[in-house]
Amino acid sequence: MTAANETREAYGHFLAIPTRWMDNDIYGHVNNVVYYSYFDTVINEYLIREGGFDIHAAEVIGVAVETMCKFRKSLAFPQTVDAGLRVGKLGNSSVRYEVGLFAAGDAEPAATGHFVHVFVERATMRPVAIPAALRSCMERLLVA
């Protein structure tokens, strides 16, 4: 049984990510380290498309300071993963993204987890406030 906050409906943004042949490990399912790549992909796709984030030239960048993943079901090539994204906590310089990975069409997640970014000045790596455009797009996914 999955808690209501972990169902597909609990996420405000989705990105379909096709699995690749190389994602599978010797046991015939997507290797655990690849799940974190899916987390990174849905988060950064959202920041680029919805927040106008320039990954190459932005003076302020997000660095990962914490990640966590709970594995519930196996995923395998050639499945498509629907990566759901929401924001669980939004601070001045940090954000906690919450991610649900679903097999296409599945209501219950194959994995859930979180990813914390602290925003820093690229040149000094010192924490700074989240830029307004990024904060705005994050607020749209903020859950109560």
N, C-alpha and C positions, 0 to 999 in steps of 0.2 A: 504494500500500500504506500502510495506517495502522498506526502503532505501537499495541501492545496497550493502553498507558495512554491512548490517545485514542479507544478504542471506547466504545460506549454502556455497556458493563458496568463501566467504570472510574469512573462517577459514581454517587454515593449518593442524590441527590435530583433529581427531574425536575419541571418545570412545562411544561405545554402552553400555548404562546402563539400565538394565531391571528395571521397576518399581516393587515395592513389594506391596502386599496386605496392609500392614501397612502404606504405603505412603499416601494412600487415607484418607481424613478426612470425617467427617459426611456429607459433601455436595457432596461427590462422586467424588472428584478430588484430585490430589496430593496437599497436604498442602504446603503453602508458605515456611515454614521453610525447607522443604525437598529440595527445589531448591538450597539452599546454600550448602547442602550436595553434590548435583550433581556437583556444582562448585568445591568444595574441591576435589572431586573424580577425575575429569578430569585433574585438575592441578597437583595433587600429583602423579597420575598414569604416567603422562608425565615426570615429574621430575625424578621419580624413573627409568622408562624404558629408557628414552632418555638421561638423565643427570647423571645416576648412583648414584642418591641421596640415601643415607643410612639414613632412617628416625630414626633409633634407635641409631646410633653411630656418626653421622656427628657432627663435632665441630661447624659448622655454620648451622643455621636453618632459615627458613622463618616464620615470624609471621605476622598474618593478622592485618592490620591497617585501612583498609577501604573496605567495600563491598557495592554493589548496585545491585538491580535487578528490571527490568521492566517486568511485567507480561502482556502477550499479548493474549494468548490462554490457555485454561485448558489442563492439562495432566492428565491421569488417569490410574490406574492399569487395564489391563495388558499391557499397551503400553511399548515399548522400547523407551528410550530417546537417541538421538544422540547428545552428548555433544561436541560442537565445541570449539576449543581453538585457540587463537592468542595472541600475545603480542603487546599491544598498545604503551607502553613506557618502556624503559629500562634505568635505571640510574645506578649509581655506586653501591648503596646498596639496591635499590628498583626496583620493577617491577610491572607494571600494566598489569594483564592478562585480556583479554576480552573473555567472554564466551557467546555462543549462544546455547540454548537448543531447539532441534527440535524433534517433533514426527517423528518416523522412516519414511523415505520417503517424509517428508514434506519439501518444499523449504523455507517456511517462519518460523521464530522462534516462539516458544511458549513463550520464555522468553529470554531476553538479559541482560547482566550485566557486572560488572567488580569486580576484587578482587585484592587488592594491598598487596604485601608481602614486608616487610623490612627484610633484612637478618642481623642476629645478631649472635654474638658468644654465643653459648649455655650456657657457664659457667657464663658469665657476663651480657648477654642480651644487650650488646652494639652493635650498628650498625657496620658492616664491609662490605668490598667489596664482591659482589656476586662471589662465587668460579668459576674458569675458566670453568669447565665442565658444570655447570649449565648455566652460561652465554652463552656458545656456543649453547646449545640446545634452549635457549630462543631466541637467535639471528635468529635461523632458522624460528621462528614463528613471527618475528617482522614485522609489517606492516608499510608502509610509511606514 
